[in-house]
Amino acid sequence: MENIDWKNLPFGYIRTDYNIRCFYRDGQWGDLEVSTSEYIDVHIAATGLHYGQEAFEGLKAYMGRDGKIRLFRWEENARRLLFSADGIKMAGLPVEKFREAVFRAVMLNKRFIPPHGSGASLYIRPLLFGSGAEVGVKPAREYTFIVFVTPVGPYFKGGIKPVDMLICREFDRAAPKGTGIFKVGGNYAASLRAGMAAKDGGYASAIFLDAKEKKYIDECGPANFFGIKDNTYITPKSESILASITNKSIIEAAEKMGIKTERRQVPVEELAEFSEAGACGTAAVISPIARIVDPEKNKVYEYCRDGNPGPVTMKLYNKLVSVQYGEEPDEFGWTTIVE
Ligand SMILES: Cc1ncc(COP(=O)(O)O)c(C=O)c1O
């Protein structure tokens, strides 16, 4: 603990003091339990292990300049977990239970919240999985919900430094009408081949295209994509991507700041028309993209030629981050003080 280098934290796991657990049995959720163990005892026939009945969330707590701890839009994560649970036929966790578990996990691990000004935050990982035994392919009758926390730095190494991304045409993350809209483990397993190919090539992430036509941008690994053209923020509409809470917030902020927004299909060729491009998400925050490489079409799209993020990206980044860290009043009602 004493050795944590807050300014150079990776996006990785560091042990904290406590995690929260809750179990669904006999048709109802039990009381929250506090644990100091990093391990769980799981039935060997749990549906979460065999059939991917698992969903998770990711949100952050930020230490403000005023010494207050802020959570960003936790209710949106609670609702999305309900949506994901329904998508793969798991028992849904009530929003109030989610709130209680997240707040307790943050308060019990308060000493792990990175100090203000370090650029880091406390990542909160709620997860829900089928823990009841089944051998046939069907939903479990028992579920386990866990919340653990860990201090993190930005997901893409550069932070606000522009990164390169690789268009992946060989593998799909999710099919239309599949589970891409849910935050379920299977989508991430499906993304690993592309993700590793991108990393091995020196790219920060793979960019997935729509699985059916391979014509439109879907998303950037674990983040939504956006492009900027004529003071307009453009982000893909697709039935196989995760509805990013960060993206939704940026759209709201952009509109207030006089930047137009469009959520619509984004053809790959349109990459040539953007003056800026980026990825956004809880982990990615806003990561500007320097270059997008499409090896199969022998194309390279370049942004940030001077090595710096573009002006619109910077404006949006500053707005988002200053609300999250309590550096300016939260005119949107996005943050909740945890005490
Ligand atoms: C596949 C995927 N897309 C987008 C996002 C960004 O979503 P959010 O802004 O809600 O974190 C995430 C991260 O949660 C993700 O895993």
The ligand as a Gaussian input file, in Angstrom:
#p B3LYP/6-31G(d) Opt

LIG

0 1
 C      -17.281000      -2.953000     -25.230000
 C      -17.344000      -1.676000     -24.501000
 N      -17.769000      -0.585000     -25.169000
 C      -17.848000       0.612000     -24.563000
 C      -17.492000       0.782000     -23.245000
 C      -17.616000       2.114000     -22.589000
 O      -18.756000       2.159000     -21.765000
 P      -18.821000       3.091000     -20.500000
 O      -18.614000       4.493000     -20.962000
 O      -20.201000       2.895000     -19.953000
 O      -17.760000       2.650000     -19.573000
 C      -17.030000      -0.322000     -22.514000
 C      -16.635000      -0.181000     -21.109000
 O      -17.465000      -0.281000     -20.237000
 C      -16.957000      -1.568000     -23.155000
 O      -16.514000      -2.641000     -22.491000

